[in-house]
Amino acid sequence: YSSLNKLKTCEYLKKEVTLEIKSLNFYLFISICIQFMTVLTIEGFLLMSPKQIKIKENSKLYIKWNDGTESEIGLKYLRDECPCASCKGETVLMKTYRPAKKAVHPDMYKVAGIKQVGGYAIQINWKDGHNTGIYTWPNLKQLAEDEESGTSQNYDKLI
């Protein structure tokens, strides 16, 4: 698919969603919207990907993107903003789980390894054994921008 074909596909789905609103029940409509959002999200993943990822100075994750831009994220910030359910919580069947604050461990901010997850993310294995966070490409871009501006991710509303 070229970018133009992807754009046409998104426009087609947008029209389909608009046309079907009147005849579908609420749940089916939500399903179509979720599928549409997934296509848009996949668009973002396909257009943005790293050319190089490495640990820099034992304190930063360095990413060189395919568009020529570069990002650096402090390992402490990256770990503190881990998106996994055991770090940030989750909502299941309308019940929200919030994890207890973790005690700081000396190896908590040290990276043991990084592996790519599909073509859309990385999973970091921290030296304290934690390895359940999946960092997508857009999430990494956002974390780099947020760290630079001094912003934390907002996980208050999980529902």
N, C-alpha and C positions, 0 to 999 in steps of 0.2 A: 504493500500500500504506500502510495506517496502521501505527503502531507495534505495535498488537495483532495485525494480520495478519502482520507480520514475526516477532513472537514465536511465533505459532502455526506459521509455516513452520519456524522453528528447532526448535521442539519436535517437529514432525513428522519433520524430518530426523534428530533425535536418536533418536527411536523407530525409524526405518528403519535407522539404523546399528546400533542395538542388536539388532534382529531379524535383520539380515543377517549378523552376525558368524559365526554357526555354519555358514552355508552357503557363504561366500565364501572364496576363497583369500586369502593374506596380501596380495598386491599390489593386488587389487581392493578389499580392506578399506581399505588405506592411501589409495587414490584417493578412496573415499567420505569418509574422515575429512578429507582435504584439502579436498574440496568443502564439507563441513560447516563447517570452520574459515573458509573463504572467505565463506560466508554470514554467519557471526558477525562477521568483520572488516568486511564491507560494512555490517552493522548499525551498527558503531561509526562508520564514515565518514558514514553518512546522518544519524546523530543529532548529530554534532559537525561544524560547519563554521564557518569564519571569516566575519564580517561585514565586517571591515576588516583589511588588512595594510599596514603602511608601515614605512619606515626612520625611526627616531627618533634625533635628535642624531648622525647619522652613525656610530652605534656599536651600535645595538640594532634588532632586528626586533620590532615591536609588532604584536600580534594581538588583535583584539576578537572573541570567539567568539559564536555565535548564542545561547548560554545566558547571556550577559551577563558572563561572566568575561573577564579580560584576561591576556595573557601577554607577557613581554618576554624576549628571548634575546639575549645579547651576540653581535655579529657574529663575534668571534674564536672564541667557544665554538661557534657554529653552524658555522663553517667547519672547525674542528678536529674536529667530530663529524660531518662529511659522511658520509652512509651509502653513497656509491658504491663500486664495486669498486676503482677506482684509488686511493681514499683508505683504505678499511678492509679490502680484500681480498675474496676470494670462494672458493667451493669448487665445482669442476667435475669431475664423474666421480671423486669421492672424493679429488681432489687439491686441496690448499689453496694458494692464491696469497696471499702477503703483500707488499704494496708497500713499497718503501724509504721511509724518512722523507723528507719533502720539505723543501727549504731554504726558509726564510722569505723571502718576496718582499714588497716594500712595498705592492703592490696586492692582496695575497692576502686581506686582510680587508675589502676595499671592495667594495660591491655595484654592479654596472653595470646590473642589471635583474632583475626577478622576473616569472615568468609562471606562470599556473595550469596544472596538468596535470589534465585531466579535471575531475571534481568532488571529487577526493580528495587533492590535493597541490599543492605549488609546486616550481618548479625555479629555482634562483638562478644567475644569471650573474655570476660574480665578475670583478673588473677585471683579474685576471691571466689570464683566459681560461678558467678552470675552470667547467664548467657541467653536469656529469653527475650531480650529486646530486639525488635526488627526495626531498623531505621531505613525508611524508604528514601529515594532520591529527593522528592519534594520536602520530606521531613528534615533531611540533612541541610538542604538549602535554607529552610526556615529557621532551624536551630542556629546556623551560622549568623543569619541576620539578627535573630533575637539576642544572641549573646553579645553581638556588637552594640546593640541598642540597650542592653541591660534588662531585657524582658524575659520572664519565665513563661513556660507553656501553661495554659489555663486548663486544668483538668477538673475544675470544680463541678461542672455540669457534665455528668456522664450519661444521663438519660436524654 
